[in-house]
């Protein structure tokens, strides 16, 4: 379907039973987000909020709430776009089979952005305070735009084909922002907008920013796609939506998406920041208040019957999980094609994406030796940690494809089992210290800073993993409630974390208690505040273990040692995944708001039969 607008997409979804309407007036403070979360949890449809308290504009969410619905939206273009992405990563295909790929070339040509000055007449003006002031979580610093497309141009190479379109959150009010005049622009490291702002700063110029909301669903997806170098987000949006990205420039020189529902234009001046946040984010915690670029608002445009588009982020899985699944459908093996020897890489959504990566690579360095060990996959790991957003990973587990041709990075328990069966804990753990991690991850020692670890495994099985706690297991004081989470992984509940010195003393006692006991089938021990919760599901396990630990600071080992700067252990590996004082608070729903939703679920309510 070549949707011309968000309204066309909404209508199509409703026609095919993929959308419901909330006819009751709903408060944008917590209630809309709570409805969205409840509907998403029940694998429900997209949601159109007809009456948003305090705003004249309706709003829609959960458009991409399931992979099936996302594929329905792009049902006519997915194969073509998959071929286009594949061609971009391997142009030699077109030379070998020009007739097969002729359609892709035409698709790329027809996807080029189209300037449409006549579209100016379609837009009216409003103010920031008239937009739906949606607050997702109780501790959020104010209302945020959660489905924006933030457009900037390169001051050295202006024009739409050299522009960047990214999804960076926007704070509409609260904190120290002057209402209707200032908003907050939050973006993380390794983002295209950062390059544009750096160039503008160097010239002492303000950076012009246009924020698009809504439009054809291909536009927000293009804003989050990890596109190959040189492929414009606007061109990709045109190919995916089967409709060229239409744009014009307003009287002040700002680029306007002609198909967007709303456009906020403004300028970011060099070194002008204001506190932004807190904000409930996709790791399942709040990102805290920090100085981020201040955007001075020029104009707020909207179409006559505009629909505001939003989502809710929080502990995975959420709607952005489906975004990720759709991206995988489109890109397929794009990243492995760019790293020699890499077969598969997967950012584990249940662990908040960036904290945990799984990868599979070839191990062919010494095929003449009977015993295989990690060599080539360590080289591949270095490539992965130097690649775009993958460089923000904190834990990277990598296995050799030769050990199991059917191994998949998308099966969390099976992949961890494969690693734990083979890992040599004296040899296969490799740290990167004092480096960058995800902006949203507060497990490190400061904003954007922490450590990484590569855990590699190659070769034959070294051990059988245990499904039961060994009889007679003796723990030191302060450790209790042992639970088996998955084979080979023991979770211990421990006293509240106080400080590094106290922890070192606790681990020393645990080491003395365990070093002479047989734990050969339990190569990994997780320390947690709540052992039962952590061990209850595989999603809980990876969320707790990898979002609440900083590898260099929180990894220990039974009978550990350091030789030639290499750390290892002769007994079990320990990850201290207790909450630390410097960690951000986790996201907790407002119980009063949750109870109000029950009314909508009753017979006659808009959510009856949905939640």
C-alpha positions as CSV (number, residue, x, y, z in Angstrom):
1,X,0.0,0.0,0.0
2,X,1.4,3.4,-1.0
3,X,0.0,5.4,1.9
4,X,0.0,9.1,1.3
5,X,-0.6,10.0,5.0
6,X,-0.9,8.5,8.5
7,X,-4.7,8.9,8.2
8,X,-4.7,6.5,5.2
9,X,-2.7,4.0,7.2
10,X,-5.1,4.3,10.1
11,X,-8.1,3.9,7.8
12,X,-6.6,0.8,6.2
13,X,-5.8,-0.8,9.5
14,X,-9.2,-0.2,10.9
15,X,-10.8,-1.6,7.7
16,X,-8.9,-4.8,8.2
17,X,-9.5,-5.2,11.9
18,X,-6.1,-4.0,13.1
19,X,-7.2,-0.9,14.9
20,X,-9.6,0.1,17.7
21,X,-10.9,3.6,18.7
22,X,-10.9,4.9,22.3
23,X,-13.9,7.2,22.2
24,X,-13.7,8.2,25.9
25,X,-11.6,11.3,26.7
26,X,-8.2,10.1,28.0
27,X,-5.6,12.0,30.0
28,X,-2.2,12.2,28.3
29,X,-0.6,12.2,31.7
30,X,0.1,8.4,32.3
31,X,-3.3,7.2,31.1
32,X,-2.6,7.0,27.4
33,X,0.7,5.3,28.0
34,X,-1.0,2.8,30.4
35,X,-3.6,1.9,27.8
36,X,-0.9,1.4,25.2
37,X,1.1,-0.8,27.5
38,X,-1.9,-3.0,28.5
39,X,-3.0,-3.4,24.8
40,X,0.5,-4.2,23.7
41,X,1.0,-6.8,26.5
42,X,-2.2,-8.5,25.2
43,X,-0.9,-8.4,21.6
44,X,-3.8,-6.1,20.8
45,X,-4.4,-3.8,17.8
46,X,-3.3,-0.2,17.0
47,X,-5.1,2.4,19.1
48,X,-6.7,5.6,18.0
49,X,-7.3,8.0,20.8
50,X,-10.2,10.3,19.6
51,X,-10.2,12.7,22.5
52,X,-7.0,13.7,24.1
53,X,-7.5,15.9,27.2
54,X,-6.0,19.3,26.7
55,X,-5.4,19.0,23.0
56,X,-7.5,19.4,19.9
57,X,-5.6,16.6,18.1
58,X,-6.3,12.9,18.2
59,X,-3.4,10.4,18.6
60,X,-2.5,7.0,17.5
61,X,-0.1,4.4,18.9
62,X,0.9,0.7,18.7
63,X,1.0,0.9,14.8
64,X,4.0,-1.5,14.8
65,X,2.9,-3.4,17.9
66,X,3.3,-6.8,16.3
67,X,5.6,-8.0,13.5
68,X,2.5,-9.4,11.7
69,X,0.9,-5.9,11.6
70,X,4.1,-4.2,10.5
71,X,4.4,-6.7,7.6
72,X,0.8,-6.0,6.8
73,X,1.5,-2.3,6.6
74,X,4.4,-2.9,4.2
75,X,2.9,-5.9,2.5
76,X,3.4,-4.6,-1.1
77,X,7.0,-3.3,-0.7
78,X,9.0,-5.6,1.7
79,X,10.4,-8.0,-1.0
80,X,11.4,-5.0,-3.2
81,X,13.1,-3.2,-0.3
82,X,14.9,-6.4,0.9
83,X,16.3,-6.7,-2.6
84,X,17.4,-3.1,-2.7
85,X,19.2,-3.4,0.7
86,X,20.8,-6.6,-0.5
87,X,21.9,-4.9,-3.8
88,X,23.4,-2.0,-1.9
89,X,25.6,-4.4,0.2
90,X,26.6,-6.5,-2.8
91,X,26.5,-4.5,-6.1
92,X,28.2,-7.3,-8.0
93,X,24.9,-9.1,-8.0
94,X,23.5,-6.5,-10.5
95,X,26.4,-7.1,-12.8
96,X,26.0,-10.8,-12.7
97,X,22.3,-10.8,-13.3
98,X,21.1,-7.4,-14.6
99,X,17.7,-8.5,-15.6
100,X,16.9,-10.0,-12.2
101,X,17.8,-6.7,-10.5
102,X,16.5,-4.2,-13.0
103,X,13.5,-3.7,-10.8
104,X,15.6,-2.6,-7.9
105,X,17.3,0.1,-9.9
106,X,13.9,1.4,-10.9
107,X,12.8,1.3,-7.3
108,X,15.8,3.3,-6.2
109,X,15.2,5.9,-8.9
110,X,11.5,6.2,-8.2
111,X,12.3,6.5,-4.5
112,X,14.3,9.7,-4.9
113,X,12.9,12.6,-2.8
114,X,10.5,15.0,-4.7
115,X,10.4,18.7,-4.0
116,X,6.7,19.9,-3.9
117,X,6.5,23.7,-3.0
118,X,2.7,23.6,-3.7
119,X,2.2,21.6,-0.5
120,X,2.8,24.7,1.6
121,X,-0.9,25.6,1.4
122,X,-1.9,22.3,3.3
123,X,-0.4,23.4,6.6
124,X,-1.7,25.5,9.5
125,X,0.1,26.7,12.6
126,X,-0.3,25.8,16.3
127,X,1.9,25.9,19.4
128,X,3.9,23.3,21.4
129,X,1.4,23.5,24.3
130,X,-1.5,22.5,21.9
131,X,0.2,19.2,21.0
132,X,-0.8,16.1,23.1
133,X,1.3,16.4,26.2
134,X,1.9,12.7,26.7
135,X,3.8,11.6,29.8
136,X,4.6,7.9,29.9
137,X,6.1,7.2,33.4
138,X,5.5,8.8,36.8
139,X,9.1,10.2,37.1
140,X,9.4,11.6,33.6
141,X,10.6,15.2,33.5
142,X,7.7,16.3,31.2
143,X,5.9,15.4,28.0
144,X,8.0,13.9,25.2
145,X,7.7,13.2,21.5
146,X,8.4,9.5,21.3
147,X,8.0,8.8,17.6
148,X,9.8,11.8,16.0
149,X,11.7,12.0,12.8
150,X,14.5,14.6,13.4
151,X,15.8,16.1,10.2
152,X,19.1,17.9,9.9
153,X,21.3,18.9,7.0
154,X,25.1,18.9,6.6
155,X,26.2,22.6,6.6
156,X,29.0,21.7,4.3
157,X,26.9,19.7,1.9
158,X,23.3,21.0,2.2
159,X,20.4,19.2,0.6
160,X,18.0,16.4,1.3
161,X,20.2,13.6,-0.1
162,X,23.0,14.4,2.4
163,X,20.6,15.0,5.3
164,X,20.1,12.8,8.4
165,X,16.8,11.6,9.6
166,X,16.9,10.0,13.0
167,X,14.6,9.2,15.9
168,X,15.9,11.2,18.9
169,X,13.6,11.9,21.8
170,X,12.2,15.4,22.2
171,X,11.1,17.0,25.5
172,X,8.3,19.4,24.9
173,X,8.1,21.0,28.4
174,X,9.0,20.8,32.0
175,X,12.4,21.4,33.6
176,X,13.8,24.8,32.7
177,X,12.3,25.0,29.2
178,X,10.3,28.2,28.4
179,X,6.9,26.9,27.3
180,X,6.2,27.1,23.6
181,X,9.7,28.7,23.0
182,X,12.1,26.0,23.9
183,X,12.3,22.2,23.7
184,X,14.9,19.6,24.5
185,X,16.8,17.5,21.9
186,X,18.3,14.3,23.3
187,X,20.6,12.2,21.1
188,X,23.1,9.5,22.0
189,X,26.7,9.1,20.8
190,X,27.4,7.7,17.4
191,X,24.4,9.5,15.8
192,X,24.3,11.3,12.5
193,X,22.9,14.5,14.0
194,X,26.0,14.8,16.2
195,X,28.2,15.1,13.1
196,X,26.0,17.8,11.7
197,X,26.0,19.7,15.0
198,X,29.8,19.4,15.3
199,X,30.2,20.9,11.8
200,X,27.8,23.8,12.6
201,X,29.5,24.5,15.9
202,X,32.9,24.6,14.2
203,X,31.5,27.4,12.0
204,X,29.8,29.1,14.8
205,X,26.5,28.6,13.2
206,X,23.1,27.5,14.6
207,X,22.0,24.1,13.4
208,X,18.5,24.1,11.7
209,X,16.4,21.2,12.9
210,X,13.0,20.0,11.6
211,X,11.0,17.5,13.7
212,X,8.4,15.5,11.7
213,X,5.7,13.6,13.5
214,X,3.4,11.2,11.6
215,X,3.2,10.8,7.8
216,X,3.4,7.5,6.0
217,X,4.6,4.7,8.3
218,X,7.7,4.3,6.1
219,X,9.0,7.6,7.4
220,X,9.4,6.7,11.1
221,X,10.8,3.3,10.2
222,X,13.4,5.0,7.9
223,X,14.4,7.2,10.9
224,X,15.5,4.1,12.9
225,X,16.9,1.9,10.1
226,X,20.7,1.1,10.2
227,X,21.2,2.0,6.6
228,X,24.3,1.2,4.5
229,X,26.7,4.2,4.1
230,X,25.5,6.5,1.3
231,X,21.8,5.3,1.3
232,X,19.6,8.3,2.3
233,X,16.8,7.8,4.9
234,X,14.6,9.8,2.6
235,X,15.3,7.6,-0.3
236,X,14.7,4.5,1.8
237,X,11.4,5.9,3.0
238,X,10.3,6.4,-0.6
239,X,11.2,2.8,-1.6
240,X,9.6,1.3,1.5
241,X,6.5,3.3,1.2
242,X,6.3,3.1,-2.6
243,X,5.9,6.9,-2.5
244,X,8.7,9.5,-3.0
245,X,9.6,11.5,0.1
246,X,7.9,14.9,-0.6
247,X,9.3,18.0,0.9
248,X,9.7,21.8,0.5
249,X,11.4,24.6,2.4
250,X,9.5,27.2,4.4
251,X,10.1,30.9,4.3
252,X,12.8,30.5,7.0
253,X,14.7,27.9,5.1
254,X,13.6,24.8,7.1
255,X,12.9,21.6,5.4
256,X,9.3,20.5,5.7
257,X,8.1,16.9,5.1
258,X,5.0,17.5,2.9
259,X,3.4,14.2,4.1
260,X,4.0,14.7,7.8
261,X,1.1,15.4,10.2
262,X,3.2,17.8,12.3
263,X,6.4,19.7,11.9
264,X,8.3,21.6,14.6
265,X,11.1,23.8,13.3
266,X,13.9,25.4,15.4
267,X,17.5,26.1,15.8
268,X,20.2,24.6,18.1
269,X,23.0,27.1,18.9
270,X,26.6,26.1,19.8
271,X,27.1,25.2,23.4
272,X,23.5,26.0,24.5
273,X,22.2,23.2,26.6
274,X,19.6,22.8,29.3
275,X,18.7,19.9,31.6
276,X,16.7,17.1,29.8
277,X,15.0,14.2,31.4
278,X,14.4,12.0,33.4
279,X,12.7,9.7,30.9
280,X,11.6,6.1,31.1
281,X,13.7,4.3,28.5
282,X,14.0,1.0,26.7
283,X,16.4,-0.6,29.2
284,X,13.6,-0.7,31.7
285,X,15.0,2.2,33.8
286,X,14.9,6.0,33.7
287,X,17.6,7.9,31.9
288,X,18.4,10.6,34.3
289,X,18.6,14.4,34.0
290,X,21.6,15.6,32.0
291,X,22.5,18.7,29.9
292,X,21.5,18.2,26.2
293,X,21.1,20.6,23.3
294,X,18.4,23.3,23.6
295,X,16.2,23.8,20.6
296,X,14.6,27.2,20.1
297,X,11.2,26.8,18.5
298,X,10.5,28.8,15.4
299,X,7.2,27.3,14.1
300,X,4.8,24.4,14.7
301,X,3.0,23.3,11.6
302,X,0.1,20.8,11.2
303,X,-2.3,19.5,8.6
304,X,-6.0,20.2,8.9
305,X,-7.0,16.7,10.3
306,X,-3.6,15.8,11.8
307,X,-3.1,12.7,13.9
308,X,-0.4,12.7,16.6
309,X,1.8,9.5,16.5
310,X,3.4,8.2,19.7
311,X,4.8,5.1,21.4
312,X,5.7,4.0,24.9
313,X,9.2,2.7,25.7
314,X,10.1,0.6,28.7
315,X,11.4,-2.7,29.7
316,X,11.4,-5.0,26.6
317,X,9.4,-6.3,24.9
318,X,7.7,-3.1,23.7
319,X,6.6,-1.7,20.4
320,X,10.2,-0.9,19.5
321,X,10.8,-4.7,19.8
322,X,8.6,-5.1,16.8
323,X,10.5,-2.3,15.1
324,X,13.6,-4.3,15.6
325,X,12.1,-7.5,14.3
326,X,10.9,-5.7,11.1
327,X,14.4,-4.2,10.6
328,X,15.8,-7.7,10.8
329,X,13.3,-8.8,8.2
330,X,14.4,-6.0,5.9
331,X,18.2,-6.0,6.4
332,X,18.7,-9.8,6.7
333,X,22.4,-10.5,6.5
334,X,23.5,-6.9,5.8
335,X,25.8,-6.6,8.8
336,X,27.4,-10.0,8.4
337,X,28.2,-9.1,4.8
338,X,30.2,-6.1,6.1
339,X,32.3,-8.1,8.5
340,X,34.4,-10.9,7.0
341,X,33.7,-14.2,8.8
342,X,30.6,-13.0,10.7
343,X,27.6,-15.3,10.2
344,X,25.1,-13.8,12.6
345,X,24.8,-11.0,15.2
346,X,21.9,-10.2,17.4
347,X,21.3,-7.5,20.0
348,X,19.2,-9.2,22.7
349,X,16.0,-7.2,23.1
350,X,15.2,-8.8,26.5
351,X,18.4,-7.4,27.9
352,X,17.7,-3.8,26.7
353,X,19.4,-4.3,23.2
354,X,22.8,-2.6,23.7
355,X,23.9,-4.3,27.0
356,X,24.0,-7.8,25.4
357,X,25.1,-9.0,21.9
358,X,25.2,-12.6,20.6
359,X,27.3,-13.4,17.6
360,X,28.3,-16.4,15.5
361,X,31.5,-16.4,13.4
362,X,33.8,-18.7,11.5
363,X,36.8,-20.2,13.3
364,X,39.2,-21.2,10.5
365,X,42.6,-19.9,11.6
366,X,44.1,-23.3,12.4
367,X,42.1,-26.0,10.7
368,X,45.1,-28.3,10.8
369,X,44.9,-28.5,14.6
370,X,42.6,-31.0,16.2
371,X,41.7,-28.8,19.2
372,X,39.8,-25.6,18.2
373,X,40.0,-22.5,20.4
374,X,38.8,-18.9,19.9
375,X,41.1,-17.1,17.4
376,X,39.3,-15.9,14.3
377,X,36.1,-15.1,16.3
378,X,38.2,-12.8,18.6
379,X,39.2,-10.8,15.5
380,X,35.5,-10.8,14.4
381,X,34.6,-9.6,17.9
382,X,36.9,-6.6,17.5
383,X,35.2,-5.7,14.2
384,X,31.8,-6.0,15.8
385,X,32.7,-3.6,18.7
386,X,34.0,-1.1,16.2
387,X,30.8,-1.1,14.0
388,X,28.3,1.7,14.3
389,X,25.7,1.1,17.1
390,X,27.2,-2.3,17.8
391,X,30.1,-0.5,19.4
392,X,27.9,0.4,22.3
393,X,27.5,-3.2,23.3
394,X,28.6,-4.1,26.8
395,X,28.6,-7.9,26.8
396,X,29.5,-9.8,23.6
397,X,29.1,-13.5,23.6
398,X,30.5,-15.1,20.4
399,X,30.5,-18.7,19.3
400,X,32.1,-20.6,16.3
401,X,29.7,-21.8,13.6
402,X,31.8,-24.9,13.0
403,X,30.7,-26.2,16.5
404,X,27.0,-26.3,15.6
405,X,25.7,-25.5,12.2
406,X,22.2,-25.0,13.6
407,X,23.1,-22.6,16.4
408,X,21.0,-19.4,16.3
409,X,21.6,-16.1,18.2
410,X,17.9,-15.6,18.4
411,X,17.4,-18.5,20.9
412,X,18.7,-17.0,24.1
413,X,18.8,-20.1,26.4
414,X,20.2,-22.4,23.7
415,X,22.9,-19.9,22.8
416,X,24.0,-19.4,26.4
417,X,24.0,-23.1,26.9
418,X,26.2,-23.6,23.9
419,X,28.7,-21.0,25.3
420,X,28.7,-22.3,28.8
421,X,29.3,-25.9,27.7
422,X,32.4,-24.9,25.9
423,X,34.0,-21.9,27.5
424,X,37.4,-22.1,29.1
425,X,37.1,-19.6,31.9
426,X,40.9,-19.4,32.3
427,X,41.3,-18.2,28.7
428,X,38.1,-17.0,27.0
429,X,37.2,-13.8,28.8
430,X,38.5,-10.5,27.4
431,X,37.9,-7.1,28.9
432,X,37.9,-3.6,27.4
433,X,38.1,-1.0,30.2
434,X,37.6,2.8,30.4
435,X,35.6,2.9,27.2
436,X,32.2,4.0,25.9
437,X,28.8,2.3,26.5
438,X,25.2,3.3,25.7
439,X,24.2,6.7,26.9
440,X,21.1,5.1,28.5
441,X,23.1,2.5,30.5
442,X,23.9,3.7,34.1
443,X,25.7,0.6,35.2
444,X,29.1,2.1,34.3
445,X,31.2,4.8,36.0
446,X,29.6,7.8,34.3
447,X,27.5,9.0,31.4
448,X,28.6,7.1,28.2
449,X,31.5,5.4,30.1
450,X,32.1,1.9,31.4
451,X,33.6,-1.3,30.2
452,X,33.0,-4.2,27.8
453,X,33.7,-7.9,27.8
454,X,34.0,-10.4,25.1
455,X,33.2,-14.0,26.1
456,X,34.2,-16.3,23.3
457,X,33.8,-20.1,23.0
458,X,35.0,-22.5,20.3
459,X,35.7,-26.2,20.3
460,X,34.2,-29.3,21.8
461,X,32.0,-29.4,24.9
462,X,34.0,-29.2,28.1
463,X,31.3,-29.9,30.6
464,X,27.7,-31.1,31.2
465,X,25.6,-28.3,32.7
466,X,23.6,-29.0,35.8
467,X,19.9,-28.6,36.1
468,X,19.9,-29.0,39.9
469,X,21.6,-27.4,42.9
470,X,24.3,-29.8,44.1
471,X,23.4,-31.5,47.4
472,X,25.3,-30.1,50.3
473,X,26.1,-26.7,48.6
474,X,27.6,-24.5,51.3
475,X,27.5,-20.7,50.9
476,X,29.1,-18.0,53.0
477,X,27.0,-15.7,55.1
478,X,25.1,-13.1,53.1
479,X,24.3,-15.4,50.2
480,X,21.1,-17.5,50.2
481,X,18.1,-18.6,48.2
482,X,20.1,-20.5,45.5
483,X,18.1,-21.0,42.3
484,X,18.9,-22.7,38.9
485,X,17.8,-20.2,36.2
486,X,18.8,-22.3,33.2
487,X,21.2,-25.3,33.0
488,X,24.6,-24.2,34.2
489,X,23.5,-20.8,35.8
490,X,23.1,-20.5,39.5
491,X,21.4,-17.4,40.9
492,X,22.2,-16.4,44.5
493,X,20.3,-13.8,46.5
494,X,22.6,-11.5,48.4
495,X,22.5,-8.6,50.9
496,X,22.0,-5.1,49.5
497,X,25.0,-3.7,47.7
498,X,26.8,-1.1,49.7
499,X,30.1,-0.2,48.1
500,X,33.1,-1.8,46.2
501,X,35.1,-2.5,49.3
502,X,32.2,-4.3,51.0
503,X,31.6,-6.3,47.9
504,X,35.2,-7.3,47.6
505,X,35.1,-8.7,51.2
506,X,31.8,-10.5,50.5
507,X,33.2,-12.1,47.3
508,X,36.4,-13.1,49.1
509,X,34.3,-15.0,51.7
510,X,32.2,-16.6,48.9
511,X,35.3,-17.6,47.1
512,X,36.7,-19.3,50.2
513,X,33.4,-21.2,50.7
514,X,33.1,-22.4,47.1
515,X,36.7,-22.9,45.8
516,X,36.9,-26.4,47.1
517,X,33.4,-27.5,46.2
518,X,32.6,-29.2,42.9
519,X,30.7,-26.6,40.8
520,X,31.9,-27.9,37.4
521,X,28.4,-28.0,36.0
522,X,27.6,-24.4,37.1
523,X,30.1,-22.2,35.3
524,X,28.1,-19.0,35.8
525,X,26.8,-17.5,39.1
526,X,24.6,-14.4,39.2
527,X,24.3,-12.4,42.3
528,X,20.9,-10.7,42.6
529,X,18.6,-8.8,44.9
530,X,15.8,-11.2,44.2
531,X,16.9,-14.7,43.2
532,X,13.3,-16.0,42.6
533,X,12.5,-13.1,40.2
534,X,15.8,-13.4,38.3
535,X,15.6,-17.1,37.8
536,X,11.8,-17.1,37.0
537,X,12.3,-16.6,33.2
538,X,15.1,-16.3,30.7
539,X,14.0,-12.7,30.0
540,X,14.3,-11.8,33.7
541,X,17.7,-13.5,33.8
542,X,19.3,-11.6,31.0
543,X,17.6,-8.3,32.0
544,X,18.9,-8.4,35.5
545,X,22.3,-9.9,34.8
546,X,23.3,-7.6,31.9
547,X,21.6,-4.3,32.7
548,X,22.7,-4.2,36.3
549,X,26.4,-4.9,35.8
550,X,29.5,-3.2,34.5
551,X,31.9,-6.0,33.3
552,X,35.2,-4.6,34.7
553,X,33.7,-3.7,38.0
554,X,31.2,-6.4,38.6
555,X,32.7,-9.6,37.2
556,X,34.5,-11.9,39.7
557,X,35.5,-15.5,39.7
558,X,36.1,-18.4,42.0
559,X,39.8,-19.0,42.3
560,X,40.6,-16.1,40.0
561,X,44.0,-15.0,38.8
562,X,45.8,-12.5,36.6
563,X,48.8,-13.5,34.4
564,X,50.4,-11.1,31.9
565,X,47.4,-8.7,32.4
566,X,45.0,-11.5,31.4
567,X,42.3,-12.2,34.0
568,X,40.6,-15.6,34.4
569,X,39.2,-18.0,36.9
570,X,39.6,-21.7,37.6
571,X,36.1,-22.0,39.1
572,X,32.7,-20.4,38.3
573,X,32.4,-16.9,36.8
574,X,30.4,-14.5,39.0
575,X,28.4,-11.5,37.8
576,X,27.3,-9.1,40.5
577,X,23.9,-8.0,39.2
578,X,22.6,-6.3,42.3
579,X,21.3,-2.7,42.1
580,X,24.0,-0.2,42.8
581,X,23.6,3.3,44.3
582,X,24.6,4.9,41.0
583,X,22.1,3.0,39.0
584,X,19.0,4.6,37.6
585,X,15.6,3.6,39.1
586,X,13.6,1.0,37.3
587,X,10.2,1.7,35.7
588,X,7.2,1.1,37.9
589,X,3.6,1.6,36.8
590,X,1.2,3.9,38.7
591,X,-1.3,1.6,40.4
592,X,-4.0,4.3,40.6
593,X,-3.9,4.7,36.8
594,X,-3.9,1.0,36.3
595,X,-7.1,0.7,38.2
596,X,-8.8,3.3,36.1
597,X,-8.1,1.2,33.0
598,X,-10.3,-1.5,34.3
599,X,-13.4,0.7,33.6
600,X,-12.5,0.8,29.9
601,X,-12.2,-3.0,30.0
602,X,-15.8,-3.5,31.3
603,X,-18.7,-4.3,29.0
604,X,-19.4,-1.2,26.9
605,X,-15.9,0.2,27.4
606,X,-13.7,0.8,24.4
607,X,-11.2,-1.9,25.6
608,X,-13.7,-4.6,26.4
609,X,-12.4,-7.8,25.0
610,X,-9.0,-6.3,24.3
611,X,-7.4,-6.2,27.7
